Amino acid sequence: MMNLIRKMWRSLVWRRVIFAVAIVVVFGGAVVLAIFLGAFEKSVVSAAVDTPLTEEQIAELQPRGRYIAEAADCVACHTAVGGAPWAGGRPFEMPMGTLYATNISPDPTYGIGGWTRAEFHRAVRDGVGKHGHRLYPAMPYVSYRQMTEEDVDAVWAYMLTREPMAVPDRDDSLPFPYVRQFMTFWNLLNLPRSVPAPDKDKSPAWNRGRYLVDALGHCGECHTPRDVTMGMMPSRYMQGAVIEGVDAPDITPEGLARLGFAPERLGNFMRTGMGPEGVMAFAMYDVVHHSTQHLTDDDAAAMAAYLAGEPAPAAPVFAAAAVAPETAENGRRLYIAVCAGCHGIEGEGTPTMAPPMTTNAELRLPRPVNLLTVLTDGIPWRDFPHGRLQDMPGFTDLLTDQEIADLANWMRATWGGREADVTAAAVARMRKD
């Protein structure tokens, strides 16, 4: 009798366990399905944009739309090198494959000519395109989410007045073509549900600068480290990241102060791409070429006010770092031989041709990867708003690994105050990469 009771009890317990597990599975599955279908997504787009803009409104808004599109650097991503304007096609290499920018010209077949005003708003600020098509965050809608309705309208009006480009989008090369809908999970983790209000304790210039930097300029997309989900890490906002194999530096107020950027010069550097701190290179050249050179004086000053901090932190006292006598002798000798002709015997630079080394921010970066990339690969000539920067040849075929290491160590220690820790092995690895 007791055995029968025990069996019945065990059977009852297992039934309860199975029932509880079933409830958990069903409930969990319902939650996952709800996330997948976007039930927890929150749009910041108002119903006011359901009404189309009139032709008069479009004509009135489009000049401002051009300025906003330039400040947001739209053309840099949506125009391929040598391609039709706004027709997309620019590749973005990702860890899991290649994404291609889309056609955002007003072509009705291949572009956004068949979109509505509301669909454009949702794409820019919610990351959801036409027919509920989820966008990948290579389109910086996480940052553009902070854009005002008026500015998105202006960009929409500007895009509608561009020439239509009948260029089909290129297919992405991701291994999982149906992963777009799963962006609802990514958005749940990484897309803010609201936008920040102006900081009443800061000046109007600082608040305008925050909008230009965080929303339109989407600077954090490149200068903020990302976590395992590839989302920006709020706790390390603007503290630097690796982009296309080089370092996008720390541009917090403290980071900029360490690099030698004076608040009163920062706005001009953003507009011209040149200054005592060096020149904008790598992907930042495109930023100044397509975007920041077009900023008004007030907006450039506002960006500087926000980036430099209000109040700006005190600049640290610079001091050269120690370097071994043999490395110093060899590094100085190599600098005179291959660098001084353009950058000056004492690193003073040549105006509009070669930047100074004595105050060059690149030499103050924690890692030497940017400097080593320049020394090995060189820099092509570039047209800047106030002059053409002469091309710099790479020394990969001229100098040995040890010579490049000695040159980098001497320059970083002398003018960057950085420890002479570059090794020949590190240079060799860069050559292979």
C-alpha positions as CSV (number, residue, x, y, z in Angstrom):
1,M,0.0,0.0,0.0
2,M,2.8,2.4,1.0
3,N,4.6,1.7,-2.3
4,L,1.5,2.5,-4.3
5,I,1.2,5.8,-2.4
6,R,4.8,6.7,-3.0
7,K,4.5,5.9,-6.8
8,M,1.3,8.0,-6.9
9,W,3.1,10.9,-5.1
10,R,6.1,10.7,-7.4
11,S,3.9,10.7,-10.4
12,L,2.0,13.7,-9.1
13,V,5.3,15.6,-8.4
14,W,6.6,14.9,-11.9
15,R,3.3,16.0,-13.4
16,R,3.6,19.3,-11.5
17,V,7.2,19.7,-12.7
18,I,6.3,19.0,-16.3
19,F,3.3,21.4,-16.1
20,A,5.5,24.1,-14.5
21,V,8.2,23.6,-17.2
22,A,5.5,23.7,-19.9
23,I,4.2,27.0,-18.5
24,V,7.7,28.5,-18.5
25,V,8.3,27.3,-22.1
26,V,5.0,28.7,-23.3
27,F,5.4,31.9,-21.5
28,G,9.0,32.3,-22.6
29,G,8.1,31.4,-26.1
30,A,5.3,34.0,-26.1
31,V,7.8,36.7,-24.8
32,V,10.3,35.8,-27.5
33,L,7.7,35.8,-30.2
34,A,6.4,39.2,-29.0
35,I,10.0,40.6,-29.1
36,F,10.5,39.1,-32.6
37,L,7.3,40.8,-33.8
38,G,8.3,44.1,-32.3
39,A,5.7,44.3,-29.6
40,F,8.1,45.9,-27.1
41,E,9.5,48.5,-29.6
42,K,8.7,52.1,-28.8
43,S,8.6,54.6,-31.6
44,V,9.7,58.2,-31.0
45,V,7.9,59.3,-34.2
46,S,4.7,61.3,-33.7
47,A,1.5,60.9,-35.6
48,A,2.0,64.4,-37.0
49,V,4.2,63.1,-39.7
50,D,1.5,60.9,-41.2
51,T,0.4,64.0,-43.2
52,P,2.6,64.5,-46.3
53,L,4.5,67.7,-46.8
54,T,3.1,70.1,-49.3
55,E,5.2,71.3,-52.3
56,E,5.5,74.7,-50.7
57,Q,6.8,73.1,-47.5
58,I,9.3,71.0,-49.4
59,A,10.6,74.0,-51.2
60,E,10.9,76.0,-48.0
61,L,12.6,73.2,-46.0
62,Q,15.1,71.8,-48.6
63,P,17.9,74.5,-48.1
64,R,18.0,73.7,-44.4
65,G,17.7,70.0,-45.2
66,R,21.0,70.3,-47.2
67,Y,22.7,71.7,-44.2
68,I,21.3,69.1,-41.8
69,A,22.3,66.3,-44.3
70,E,25.8,67.6,-44.4
71,A,26.0,67.9,-40.6
72,A,24.7,64.3,-40.4
73,D,27.3,63.2,-43.0
74,C,24.7,61.3,-45.0
75,V,26.5,61.4,-48.4
76,A,29.6,59.8,-47.1
77,C,27.9,56.5,-46.5
78,H,25.2,56.6,-49.2
79,T,27.6,57.4,-52.1
80,A,30.1,54.8,-53.2
81,V,33.5,55.8,-54.4
82,G,33.0,56.7,-58.1
83,G,29.3,56.0,-57.8
84,A,26.2,58.1,-58.5
85,P,25.3,60.5,-55.7
86,W,22.9,59.1,-53.0
87,A,22.7,55.8,-54.9
88,G,24.3,53.7,-52.2
89,G,26.7,50.9,-52.8
90,R,29.4,51.8,-50.3
91,P,30.6,48.6,-48.6
92,F,30.9,48.2,-44.8
93,E,32.9,45.2,-43.7
94,M,31.4,43.6,-40.6
95,P,32.6,40.6,-38.6
96,M,29.9,38.5,-40.1
97,G,29.9,39.8,-43.7
98,T,29.6,42.9,-45.8
99,L,26.8,45.4,-45.7
100,Y,26.1,47.8,-48.6
101,A,24.6,51.3,-48.2
102,T,21.2,51.7,-49.8
103,N,20.0,54.0,-52.5
104,I,18.3,57.0,-50.9
105,S,17.8,59.1,-54.0
106,P,14.2,59.8,-54.8
107,D,14.1,57.1,-57.5
108,P,10.6,55.5,-57.1
109,T,11.9,52.0,-57.9
110,Y,15.3,51.7,-56.4
111,G,15.4,54.6,-54.0
112,I,13.0,56.2,-51.5
113,G,10.8,58.0,-54.1
114,G,7.9,55.7,-53.2
115,W,8.3,56.2,-49.4
116,T,6.0,58.4,-47.3
117,R,7.1,61.1,-44.9
118,A,6.3,58.8,-41.9
119,E,8.2,55.9,-43.3
120,F,11.3,58.1,-43.7
121,H,11.0,59.3,-40.1
122,R,10.7,55.8,-38.8
123,A,13.7,54.7,-40.8
124,V,15.9,57.5,-39.5
125,R,14.8,57.5,-35.9
126,D,13.4,54.0,-35.2
127,G,15.5,51.9,-37.6
128,V,12.4,50.5,-39.3
129,G,12.1,51.0,-43.0
130,K,9.2,50.6,-45.5
131,H,6.9,47.7,-44.9
132,G,8.4,47.2,-41.4
133,H,11.8,46.3,-42.9
134,R,14.3,46.4,-40.0
135,L,17.5,48.3,-40.7
136,Y,21.0,47.2,-39.5
137,P,22.6,49.6,-37.1
138,A,25.3,50.3,-39.6
139,M,22.7,53.0,-40.3
140,P,23.2,55.0,-37.1
141,Y,19.6,55.3,-36.2
142,V,20.6,54.8,-32.5
143,S,22.1,58.3,-32.7
144,Y,19.7,59.8,-35.2
145,R,16.9,58.8,-32.8
146,Q,17.8,62.1,-31.1
147,M,17.1,64.2,-34.2
148,T,14.2,66.6,-34.0
149,E,11.1,66.1,-36.1
150,E,11.8,69.4,-37.9
151,D,15.3,68.4,-38.9
152,V,14.2,65.0,-40.2
153,D,11.5,66.8,-42.2
154,A,14.2,69.1,-43.6
155,V,16.3,66.2,-44.7
156,W,13.3,64.5,-46.2
157,A,12.5,67.6,-48.2
158,Y,16.1,67.9,-49.4
159,M,16.3,64.2,-50.5
160,L,13.0,64.6,-52.5
161,T,14.6,67.4,-54.5
162,R,17.7,65.4,-55.4
163,E,18.1,63.8,-58.9
164,P,16.6,60.2,-58.9
165,M,19.2,57.5,-59.5
166,A,18.0,54.3,-61.0
167,V,20.6,52.1,-59.3
168,P,19.5,48.9,-57.6
169,D,20.8,48.1,-54.1
170,R,23.6,45.6,-53.8
171,D,22.9,42.4,-51.9
172,D,24.5,42.1,-48.5
173,S,26.8,39.1,-48.0
174,L,25.7,38.1,-44.5
175,P,25.5,34.3,-43.9
176,F,22.0,34.6,-42.5
177,P,19.8,36.6,-45.0
178,Y,16.8,36.5,-42.7
179,V,18.5,38.1,-39.6
180,R,16.9,41.5,-40.1
181,Q,13.8,40.7,-38.2
182,F,15.9,39.6,-35.3
183,M,17.1,43.2,-35.0
184,T,14.1,43.6,-32.7
185,F,16.1,41.8,-30.0
186,W,19.1,44.1,-30.7
187,N,16.9,47.1,-30.5
188,L,15.5,46.0,-27.2
189,L,19.0,46.0,-25.7
190,N,20.6,48.9,-27.5
191,L,18.0,51.4,-28.7
192,P,17.1,54.1,-26.2
193,R,13.4,54.3,-25.5
194,S,13.5,58.1,-25.2
195,V,15.7,61.0,-26.2
196,P,17.5,63.2,-23.6
197,A,16.1,66.6,-22.7
198,P,18.3,69.7,-22.8
199,D,20.5,70.1,-19.7
200,K,19.3,73.2,-17.9
201,D,22.6,73.4,-16.0
202,K,24.6,73.9,-19.3
203,S,24.7,76.7,-21.7
204,P,22.7,76.9,-25.0
205,A,26.0,76.4,-26.9
206,W,26.8,73.2,-24.9
207,N,23.3,71.8,-25.5
208,R,23.4,72.7,-29.2
209,G,26.9,71.0,-29.4
210,R,25.5,67.9,-27.7
211,Y,22.8,67.7,-30.4
212,L,25.4,68.2,-33.2
213,V,27.8,65.6,-31.8
214,D,25.5,63.0,-30.4
215,A,22.6,63.1,-32.9
216,L,23.6,64.6,-36.2
217,G,27.3,63.9,-36.2
218,H,26.8,60.5,-34.5
219,C,30.4,60.7,-33.3
220,G,29.8,58.1,-30.6
221,E,29.2,55.4,-33.3
222,C,32.9,55.3,-34.1
223,H,34.5,56.7,-30.9
224,T,32.6,54.4,-28.4
225,P,33.6,50.8,-27.7
226,R,31.0,48.1,-28.4
227,D,30.0,45.1,-26.4
228,V,29.4,41.6,-27.5
229,T,26.1,42.5,-29.1
230,M,27.9,45.2,-31.1
231,G,26.0,47.9,-29.3
232,M,27.6,51.0,-27.9
233,M,28.7,50.8,-24.3
234,P,27.1,53.8,-22.5
235,S,29.5,53.6,-19.6
236,R,32.4,54.1,-22.0
237,Y,30.8,56.7,-24.3
238,M,33.4,58.5,-26.5
239,Q,36.3,56.8,-24.8
240,G,37.8,55.4,-28.1
241,A,37.4,52.4,-30.3
242,V,39.0,50.5,-33.1
243,I,37.6,51.4,-36.6
244,E,38.9,49.9,-39.8
245,G,42.1,48.7,-38.1
246,V,43.1,52.1,-36.5
247,D,42.2,53.8,-33.3
248,A,39.3,56.3,-33.1
249,P,40.6,58.2,-30.1
250,D,39.1,59.0,-26.8
251,I,37.3,62.3,-27.4
252,T,35.8,62.9,-24.0
253,P,36.9,66.3,-22.5
254,E,39.6,64.5,-20.6
255,G,40.8,62.6,-23.6
256,L,41.0,65.6,-25.8
257,A,42.9,67.5,-23.2
258,R,45.4,64.7,-23.0
259,L,45.8,64.8,-26.8
260,G,46.6,68.5,-26.6
261,F,43.4,70.0,-28.1
262,A,42.8,73.5,-26.8
263,P,39.0,74.3,-26.5
264,E,39.5,77.6,-28.5
265,R,41.1,75.8,-31.4
266,L,38.9,72.7,-31.5
267,G,36.1,74.3,-33.5
268,N,38.5,75.4,-36.2
269,F,40.1,72.0,-36.3
270,M,36.7,70.4,-36.9
271,R,36.0,72.7,-39.8
272,T,39.4,72.7,-41.5
273,G,40.8,69.3,-40.6
274,M,44.1,70.9,-39.9
275,G,45.8,72.5,-36.9
276,P,48.8,72.3,-34.5
277,E,47.4,68.9,-33.4
278,G,47.8,67.4,-36.9
279,V,45.4,66.6,-39.7
280,M,42.2,64.5,-39.9
281,A,43.3,61.2,-41.4
282,F,41.8,57.8,-42.1
283,A,37.9,57.9,-42.0
284,M,38.0,61.4,-40.4
285,Y,39.1,62.9,-43.6
286,D,35.7,62.0,-45.1
287,V,34.0,63.6,-42.1
288,V,35.7,66.9,-42.7
289,H,35.4,66.7,-46.5
290,H,31.7,65.9,-46.5
291,S,30.4,67.2,-43.3
292,T,32.2,69.4,-40.7
293,Q,33.7,71.9,-43.2
294,H,30.2,73.0,-43.9
295,L,29.3,73.9,-40.3
296,T,28.5,77.5,-39.4
297,D,30.9,79.3,-37.1
298,D,28.3,79.0,-34.3
299,D,27.8,75.3,-34.7
300,A,31.5,74.6,-34.9
301,A,31.9,76.6,-31.7
302,A,29.0,74.7,-30.1
303,M,30.5,71.3,-31.0
304,A,33.8,72.5,-29.4
305,A,32.0,73.6,-26.3
306,Y,30.4,70.2,-25.8
307,L,33.4,68.1,-26.7
308,A,35.9,70.1,-24.7
309,G,33.6,70.2,-21.7
310,E,31.9,73.0,-19.7
311,P,34.1,73.8,-17.9
312,A,37.0,72.2,-19.9
313,P,39.4,70.2,-17.8
314,A,42.9,71.6,-17.3
315,A,45.4,70.4,-19.8
316,P,47.9,68.0,-18.3
317,V,51.5,69.1,-18.1
318,F,53.4,67.6,-21.0
319,A,56.8,66.0,-20.5
320,A,58.9,63.9,-22.9
321,A,59.4,60.3,-21.9
322,A,62.7,58.5,-21.4
323,V,64.1,56.5,-24.3
324,A,67.2,54.4,-24.5
325,P,70.3,56.2,-25.9
326,E,70.7,53.8,-28.8
327,T,67.1,54.0,-29.7
328,A,67.1,57.8,-29.4
329,E,70.2,58.2,-31.6
330,N,68.8,55.8,-34.3
331,G,65.3,57.3,-34.1
332,R,66.6,60.9,-34.4
333,R,68.9,59.9,-37.3
334,L,66.0,58.3,-39.2
335,Y,63.7,61.2,-38.6
336,I,66.3,63.6,-40.1
337,A,66.7,61.3,-43.0
338,V,63.1,60.5,-44.0
339,C,60.8,63.0,-42.2
340,A,62.5,66.3,-41.6
341,G,62.4,67.4,-45.2
342,C,58.6,68.0,-44.8
343,H,58.0,68.1,-41.1
344,G,61.0,70.2,-40.1
345,I,64.3,69.5,-38.4
346,E,62.7,70.2,-35.0
347,G,59.2,68.8,-35.9
348,E,57.8,72.3,-36.6
349,G,56.0,71.2,-39.7
350,T,55.4,73.1,-43.0
351,P,52.2,75.2,-43.3
352,T,49.5,73.7,-45.5
353,M,51.9,70.9,-46.6
354,A,52.9,68.8,-43.6
355,P,51.6,68.9,-40.0
356,P,53.9,69.6,-37.0
357,M,55.1,66.8,-34.9
358,T,55.8,68.7,-31.7
359,T,52.1,69.1,-30.9
360,N,50.8,66.2,-33.0
361,A,47.9,64.4,-31.2
362,E,48.7,61.1,-33.0
363,L,51.9,60.8,-31.1
364,R,50.1,61.1,-27.8
365,L,47.7,58.2,-28.4
366,P,48.0,55.3,-26.0
367,R,48.6,52.8,-28.7
368,P,51.1,53.3,-31.6
369,V,48.9,51.6,-34.3
370,N,47.9,54.9,-36.1
371,L,51.4,56.1,-36.3
372,L,52.7,52.7,-37.4
373,T,50.0,52.6,-40.1
374,V,51.1,56.0,-41.4
375,L,54.8,55.1,-41.3
376,T,54.3,51.8,-43.2
377,D,51.5,52.7,-45.6
378,G,51.8,56.5,-46.0
379,I,48.9,58.9,-46.6
380,P,47.7,60.0,-50.0
381,W,47.4,63.7,-50.9
382,R,44.3,65.3,-49.6
383,D,42.4,68.5,-50.4
384,F,41.4,70.3,-47.3
385,P,39.2,73.4,-47.0
386,H,42.3,75.7,-46.7
387,G,44.9,73.8,-48.8
388,R,46.2,70.6,-50.2
389,L,48.1,68.3,-47.9
390,Q,51.1,66.7,-49.6
391,D,51.1,63.0,-49.9
392,M,53.4,61.1,-47.6
393,P,55.1,57.9,-48.8
394,G,55.1,54.8,-46.7
395,F,58.4,53.4,-45.6
396,T,57.5,49.8,-45.6
397,D,60.0,49.1,-48.4
398,L,62.6,51.6,-47.2
399,L,63.0,50.8,-43.5
400,T,63.4,47.6,-41.6
401,D,61.0,46.6,-38.8
402,Q,63.6,47.7,-36.2
403,E,64.1,51.0,-37.9
404,I,60.4,51.8,-38.0
405,A,60.2,50.8,-34.3
406,D,63.1,53.0,-33.4
407,L,61.6,56.0,-35.3
408,A,58.2,55.5,-33.8
409,N,59.6,55.1,-30.3
410,W,61.7,58.3,-30.6
411,M,58.9,60.4,-32.0
412,R,56.3,59.1,-29.4
413,A,58.7,59.6,-26.5
414,T,60.0,63.0,-27.6
415,W,56.8,64.7,-28.8
416,G,54.1,62.4,-27.4
417,G,55.4,61.7,-23.9
418,R,54.7,58.0,-24.5
419,E,56.8,55.0,-23.3
420,A,59.1,53.7,-26.0
421,D,57.4,50.3,-26.2
422,V,57.1,49.7,-29.9
423,T,58.9,46.5,-30.9
424,A,60.2,45.2,-34.3
425,A,57.9,42.2,-33.8
426,A,54.9,44.6,-33.6
427,V,55.9,46.3,-36.8
428,A,56.3,42.9,-38.5
429,R,52.8,41.9,-37.4
430,M,51.4,45.1,-38.9
431,R,53.0,44.5,-42.2
432,K,51.4,41.0,-42.3
433,D,48.0,42.5,-41.5
